[in-house]
Amino acid sequence: MTPREIVLEACAQHGEDAVIDFAIAVLTGEVSPEEAFTTEVGKLRWLVGPTVGGWAKLDPVNFYWARVWAARIFLYVWRDDAIDALLVAAGDPAWRVREHVARITAQRELGQLVDALLPGLVFELPRVRSTTARAVGAAGEAEHAEALQDLLDDPDHTVRAAAEKALDRMEARLDRSLR
């Protein structure tokens, strides 16, 4: 099953609010990743699907995946109170969690999250810089354009391309020139 199918099936079976509540609890630390992999494995299947049983014995260094999966559900279902959990997740120590927050920000045009994501524009991994640039282009304001312009000289061609497209999108969305 695809991640979308897993999440939508869990919502149909358990209720969208229950799935969202669990994802928020994981992202905010109310349910720790360790708890998700041990005592909450049944609920973790709502976010991951039936394969989570094999993941439950993972080394604790990989428990951050619970937060990645929790963030990912907001690509498929939404409730406005998820913003506060995503603000927490925007500063997560795991880059994959922050990358998902940027993806959600871009998809849902969540301007409230842009400032919290800006550190991703200078992150060491190009894919994080690219994803963050797309989010800033989709939801940022004119004052964020300079941070995107700085990426036009990035050593990685995918980051440069993402910054260029993000500036184009921002200019079209804001109906003004930003360069």
C-alpha positions as a printed NumPy array, in Angstrom:
array([[  0.   ,   0.   ,   0.   ],
       [  1.125,   3.555,  -0.604],
       [  1.493,   5.954,   2.334],
       [ -1.666,   7.775,   1.178],
       [ -3.633,   4.511,   1.12 ],
       [ -2.356,   3.538,   4.573],
       [ -3.362,   6.87 ,   6.089],
       [ -6.754,   7.015,   4.388],
       [ -7.521,   3.422,   5.368],
       [ -6.598,   4.184,   8.998],
       [ -8.839,   7.247,   8.917],
       [-11.724,   5.199,   7.519],
       [-11.221,   2.482,  10.131],
       [-10.402,   4.546,  13.249],
       [-11.617,   8.029,  12.386],
       [ -9.653,  10.92 ,  10.957],
       [ -9.548,  12.751,  14.288],
       [ -8.023,   9.74 ,  16.08 ],
       [ -5.277,   9.395,  13.442],
       [ -4.542,  13.127,  13.487],
       [ -4.567,  13.222,  17.303],
       [ -2.03 ,  10.38 ,  17.414],
       [  0.213,  12.052,  14.817],
       [  0.114,  15.313,  16.78 ],
       [  0.945,  13.445,  20.002],
       [  3.986,  11.842,  18.352],
       [  5.191,  15.127,  16.818],
       [  4.863,  17.077,  20.061],
       [  6.463,  14.376,  22.222],
       [  3.296,  13.559,  24.143],
       [  3.915,  10.037,  22.805],
       [  7.639,   9.431,  22.486],
       [  8.982,   7.543,  19.486],
       [ 10.046,   4.771,  21.864],
       [  6.482,   4.511,  23.201],
       [  5.178,   4.506,  19.631],
       [  7.422,   1.538,  18.796],
       [  6.664,  -0.362,  22.   ],
       [  3.362,   0.42 ,  23.73 ],
       [  1.598,   2.178,  20.838],
       [  2.531,  -0.169,  17.977],
       [ -1.154,  -0.675,  17.117],
       [ -1.627,   3.038,  16.63 ],
       [  1.696,   3.376,  14.839],
       [  0.25 ,   1.059,  12.177],
       [ -2.205,   3.883,  11.438],
       [  0.73 ,   5.885,  10.106],
       [  2.945,   3.129,   8.679],
       [  0.782,   0.147,   7.868],
       [  1.18 ,  -3.515,   8.786],
       [  4.967,  -3.579,   8.396],
       [  5.467,  -1.653,  11.643],
       [  5.68 ,  -4.924,  13.569],
       [  9.031,  -5.571,  11.928],
       [ 10.199,  -2.073,  12.805],
       [  9.341,  -2.369,  16.5  ],
       [ 12.676,  -4.038,  17.251],
       [ 14.711,  -1.33 ,  15.552],
       [ 17.679,   0.212,  17.241],
       [ 16.477,   3.25 ,  19.219],
       [ 18.638,   5.473,  17.024],
       [ 16.006,   4.92 ,  14.321],
       [ 12.972,   5.716,  16.478],
       [ 12.825,   9.16 ,  14.847],
       [ 10.98 ,   7.411,  12.   ],
       [  7.816,   7.569,  14.103],
       [  8.016,  11.378,  13.877],
       [  8.702,  11.201,  10.14 ],
       [  5.609,   9.044,   9.63 ],
       [  3.547,  11.249,  11.924],
       [  4.478,  14.343,   9.939],
       [  3.819,  12.604,   6.638],
       [  0.135,  12.054,   7.403],
       [ -0.472,  15.789,   7.027],
       [  0.246,  15.429,   3.331],
       [ -2.981,  13.382,   3.109],
       [ -5.293,  14.598,   5.887],
       [ -5.513,  17.927,   7.621],
       [ -6.847,  19.729,  10.634],
       [ -5.89 ,  23.297,  11.502],
       [ -4.591,  22.457,  14.98 ],
       [ -1.776,  20.5  ,  13.316],
       [  0.031,  23.837,  12.812],
       [  1.292,  23.924,  16.405],
       [  2.649,  20.362,  16.15 ],
       [  4.33 ,  21.192,  12.836],
       [  5.946,  24.247,  14.421],
       [  7.479,  21.901,  16.99 ],
       [  8.491,  19.451,  14.255],
       [ 10.125,  22.23 ,  12.195],
       [ 12.904,  22.227,  14.805],
       [ 13.159,  18.442,  15.085],
       [ 16.701,  17.043,  15.383],
       [ 15.961,  14.597,  12.533],
       [ 16.339,  16.218,   9.117],
       [ 13.74 ,  13.909,   7.553],
       [ 11.093,  15.286,   9.911],
       [ 12.013,  18.876,   9.008],
       [ 11.983,  17.938,   5.32 ],
       [  8.422,  16.623,   5.664],
       [  7.341,  19.798,   7.426],
       [  8.708,  21.754,   4.457],
       [  6.821,  19.499,   2.023],
       [  3.587,  20.024,   3.96 ],
       [  4.224,  23.773,   4.104],
       [  4.63 ,  23.909,   0.33 ],
       [  1.629,  21.717,  -0.39 ],
       [ -0.734,  23.535,   1.972],
       [  0.855,  27.004,   1.621],
       [  1.299,  27.381,   5.383],
       [  2.874,  30.785,   5.787],
       [  2.874,  30.38 ,   9.573],
       [  5.672,  27.821,   9.266],
       [  8.055,  29.629,   6.915],
       [ 10.161,  31.418,   9.536],
       [ 10.627,  28.164,  11.462],
       [ 11.849,  26.457,   8.274],
       [ 14.426,  29.057,   7.21 ],
       [ 17.373,  27.213,   8.832],
       [ 16.726,  24.466,   6.268],
       [ 17.931,  26.806,   3.525],
       [ 21.488,  26.441,   4.826],
       [ 21.312,  22.787,   5.881],
       [ 24.165,  20.532,   4.751],
       [ 22.012,  18.186,   2.625],
       [ 20.958,  19.596,  -0.76 ],
       [ 17.599,  17.816,  -0.654],
       [ 16.698,  19.661,   2.553],
       [ 17.762,  23.001,   1.049],
       [ 15.726,  22.275,  -2.108],
       [ 12.608,  21.19 ,  -0.241],
       [ 12.829,  24.191,   2.062],
       [ 13.258,  26.537,  -0.91 ],
       [ 10.065,  25.131,  -2.455],
       [  8.223,  25.695,   0.828],
       [  9.445,  29.283,   1.1  ],
       [  8.435,  29.927,  -2.504],
       [  4.978,  28.478,  -1.913],
       [  4.19 ,  30.165,   1.387],
       [  6.765,  32.875,   2.091],
       [  6.44 ,  36.617,   1.832],
       [  8.595,  39.236,   0.118],
       [ 10.908,  39.466,   3.121],
       [ 11.895,  35.827,   2.516],
       [ 13.018,  36.424,  -1.076],
       [ 16.563,  37.387,  -0.101],
       [ 17.094,  34.007,   1.563],
       [ 16.054,  32.327,  -1.688],
       [ 18.273,  34.626,  -3.741],
       [ 21.247,  33.463,  -1.67 ],
       [ 20.605,  29.937,  -2.985],
       [ 20.921,  30.984,  -6.626],
       [ 24.686,  30.471,  -6.234],
       [ 24.419,  27.214,  -4.278],
       [ 27.033,  24.608,  -5.249],
       [ 24.299,  22.043,  -5.923],
       [ 22.406,  22.43 ,  -9.213],
       [ 19.164,  21.011,  -7.764],
       [ 19.187,  23.653,  -5.033],
       [ 19.824,  26.426,  -7.571],
       [ 16.938,  25.166,  -9.715],
       [ 14.616,  24.894,  -6.709],
       [ 15.507,  28.432,  -5.604],
       [ 14.866,  29.786,  -9.102],
       [ 11.458,  28.086,  -9.297],
       [ 10.63 ,  29.173,  -5.742],
       [ 11.37 ,  32.806,  -6.589],
       [  9.263,  32.524,  -9.754],
       [  6.388,  31.062,  -7.753],
       [  6.703,  33.694,  -5.055],
       [  6.756,  36.505,  -7.619],
       [  3.644,  35.129,  -9.334],
       [  1.843,  34.563,  -6.039],
       [  2.706,  37.991,  -4.633],
       [  2.34 ,  39.702,  -8.028],
       [  5.599,  41.59 ,  -7.749],
       [  9.22 ,  41.41 ,  -8.794],
       [ 11.575,  40.188,  -6.08 ],
       [ 14.951,  40.249,  -7.885]])
